[in-house]
Amino acid sequence: MIEEKLDTLVTLVDESCPNLKNRAEFDNFKASISGPRGQLTEIMKSMGSVPKEEKPAMGKKINEAKQLIQKSFDAANNRIEEAELVSSLGAPIDPTLPSPDEAKGAIHPIAQVRDQVVDLFHRIGFSVAEGTELETEYYCFDALNIPSDHPARDMQDSYFMPESLSISNVSKKTDEQYLLRTHTSSVQIRTLLEEKPPIRIVAPGRCFRRDTPDATHSANFHQIEGLYVDKKVTLTDLKATLDYFVKQVFGASAKTRLRPSFFPFTEPSFEMDFYSPDLGKLSNKWLEIMGCGMVDPEVFKSVGLDPEEYSGFAFGMGIERIAMILQGVDDIRYYYHNDIRFLRQFSGIKQ
């Protein structure tokens, strides 16, 4: 008896759905079938009277009927939605036509700052070098004077790939593991291995570390690193380059200072702070902005350069850090929420 009712109901829905003309007819018909008092609902309630041994087979039959009915509903709903859309537009949709909206989209606020920084360094002779986000231990650590037993490697807390992974377009030095790069310094190593000095590059890109997300940290972030290698490059060259950068970005009145620090790939190493009267609530405060230093001789040796002949400097900064200062953003997570209300503040598009 229940099987006959299900078959009759499936046939009814299959024959009726193509004849539904609008949203109101569809909603009323659907309610009469699967609503709280619908025919399918009443049939399902009668399962209580089915003998226990027959319930598995009957349950399967009901599920099959529900799937067929839903398929008919979906087809009718899609047909009515398309008709409503065509009616509202006054003509069929041609997806090849350009958008009628004046606003064509905008560059993401992080990308805006990245492009600004790249342009500033391009003006003084730096070119852009890029690399893959997937790297190997050698280029990310060993060649940068961070051997396997070095404590700095624990500090990175990296995302390592399975040992069995093989990637054809990312070369290995030996049989080391792949990982998501923790900094764009790996681009510097690959550039030094492929080109001969003088080299003057900036390497922007996305990096990954296992940070716990909060207002100032993200497991996914962006860096831009710089490298200048030539004969007789000095600490004075580094300071002058970074002074230029800070004054161009944060105002002509900005000042910088270098504080001694430690990085395995530079010696001496510094943290650089800057001070500017033109930053709103952050004005007239010393703010940390980047790490930098002179390239360690061990790094030159790892890429086959004579540290007695060549010298150089390197620096690295977080693009989000610069963006947050320039754009007055107090939580890095806003950049990744894809909230159009936030993004439009930096797009130049009218609200």
Secondary structure, DSSP 8 states (H G I E B T S, - for coil): -HHHHHHHHHHHHHHHGGG--SHHHHHHHHHHHHSTTSHHHHHHHGGGGS-GGGHHHHHHHHHHHHHHHHHHHHHHHHHHHHHHHHHHHTS---TTS--S-S------HHHHHHHHHHHHHHTTT-EE----SEEEHHHHTGGGT--TT-HHHHHH---B--TT---TTS--SSS--EEE-SSTHHHHHHHHHHS-SSEEEEEEEEEE-----SSS--SEEEEEEEEEEETT--HHHHHHHHHHHHHHHH-TT-EEEEEEEEETTEEEEEEEEEE-S-SGGGTTS-EEEEEEEEE-HHHHHHTT--TTT-EEEEEEEEHHHHHHHHHT---GGGGGS--HHHHGGGT----
